[in-house]
Amino acid sequence: MNELYQVQPSEFVRARNALVARLRKAGRTAEAADVARLRRPTPVIWALNRVAHEQPAEVKQLIEATDDLKLAQLGRRKDADTVTTRQRNALGNLAALAAAALQAAGLGAAPATLRRASATLLGAAADPQARALLRQGRLSEELSAPGFEVFGGMTPRQRPPAPAGHQRRARPSDHAAPTGSPTQTGARSATEQRTESLREKRAARVSQRRLQALEREAQRRRRRVEQWERAVRVLRKRAHDIEARLAQERRQAEEAERNAARAREQLTRSGASRG
C-alpha cells in the first residue's frame, strides 16, 4: 500500500479503487476496507510523503534536531543556537525538496503552500505518532506547527539546592514579594511567553527567507533547463533540415549518375554504328 502514497493527487482515487479491487479479489477484505477509507491527499501531503520516501536521511535529521531543540529549551543542553540552526536547515531542505516536487508535478509551490508544508513538517517531527508516519511517507493530513505542548510532559530540569552555608542572603524585596508568588510567577510566565513568541517569529522569518531563496534558486534552475530544452529543440530541427537536405542531394547525385550512365551508353552505341 505504500506506493499509493506516492501517487499524485489527481490519480489517487483511481489508484486507490484499483488497489481495493485487487485486495477484495485476493480475499483480503479487511485491508480493502482500510484502503477504501483513505482520502485523496492534498498537494502538500503528497509532496511531503514523496520527499520522505525519497530522502529518509533528511527526515531523520529534522526529527533528531527537533528532539535536541526540546532538550535545549528545557535547559538540558547548552547549545540552543546550534541545534536551532540545525533544525532550521533541516526544515528548509525538506521544504525546498517538497517545493521542487510540487513544481515538477505542475501543482505549484506558492508561499502559502510552503508555509503549510513547513508547519506540517514541524508538527509531525514533534509528535511521536505523526513522526512515525512521516518517516514512512504515509501522512494523511496537514498539521499545525507545535507550541509549548511539544514537550509532551517533559519538565524543565530543576536547579539543585545550594549547599549548606551558601544560602543566598535575603533581600528586602524578597520579603515584599516572595519567590513563587502569583504576581511574580505570572510576570515571569508572561515574559517567557513573549520571549518564546519573539523567538518563534524570528525563526519563522529566517525559515521564510530561506524558503524564498531556495524557491528562487529552483526557479532559476528551471529556467536554465527550459533554455537548454529550447536549444535542443532548435538543434534537432537543424539536424532534421540537414538530413532532409542531405537526402535531396543524394537523390540529385544518383539522378546525375544515371544521366551520365545513359549518355555513356548512347556514346558507345554511336561510336559502334560509325565503325
Phi, psi and omega in degrees: 000346183300325182296338180295328181284350179264351182286138179299150182308322183293337181255000190296311185300315179298315181293321179297313181296323178295319179293320177301315180299318180295319180294318179295321179296327179276002179082011181263068188292324181295315178295321179299321179294320178297316181293321182298335180277350181292136179264156177297130182286154171288162177305323180298311181296318179301314182295318181294319178297320179296314180297317180298323179291323185270335185230064182298330180295323178295319178296317179300319179297319179295316181296315180295319179294324178295317178298317179295324180292323175302312181297321180294319180291335178270004178083012182265358172223154183254002184249052184302317182297319181295312182289331175296317178295320179298315180295318181298318180294317179297319179295316180297320180296315181293319179296321178294320177296320178296319179298318179296320179296318179296316180294319180296329180272000180073024182264352178081151180221066179292157179306321179296322178295319180291327176295319177296321178296317180295317180297318180294319178299314180295317180297319180291321181294332183270343184257126184301321181284316182293326181294329177295319177293322178297316179301322183276353185067041184229034174295145181240348180210156178283151184237166176263152176295140184284161174242222180292339183293350182295344183288344172054046178091355177289143180238148180300146179294131181282143177286131181295148180295149180289144179299156179299140180089355180238024178295142180291135179292130182293143177251159180306323182295334179296324180284330181287323181219085184302146179300134180093000178294154184303320183294313183290321179295318179296320179295318179295319179297317179296319179296317179298320180295319178296318179298315180295321179298316178297319180297317180294321179296318178297316180297321179295320179295318179297316179298320180295317179297320179294318178298318179296319179295318179293324178294318177298320179296318178297319178295319180298316179293325177296320177297321178295320177299317179296322178297315179294323178296319177296318179298320179296318179298320179296316180295322179295320178296319178297318179298320178298317179297319180295318179297320178296318178295320179297318179297320178296314179298323180294317178297318180294323178294317179296320178296319178296321178295320178295319178298318179295321180295318178296318180296322179295320181294317178297320180295322180295314180296323180295318179295323181292321181292324178290329180286000000 
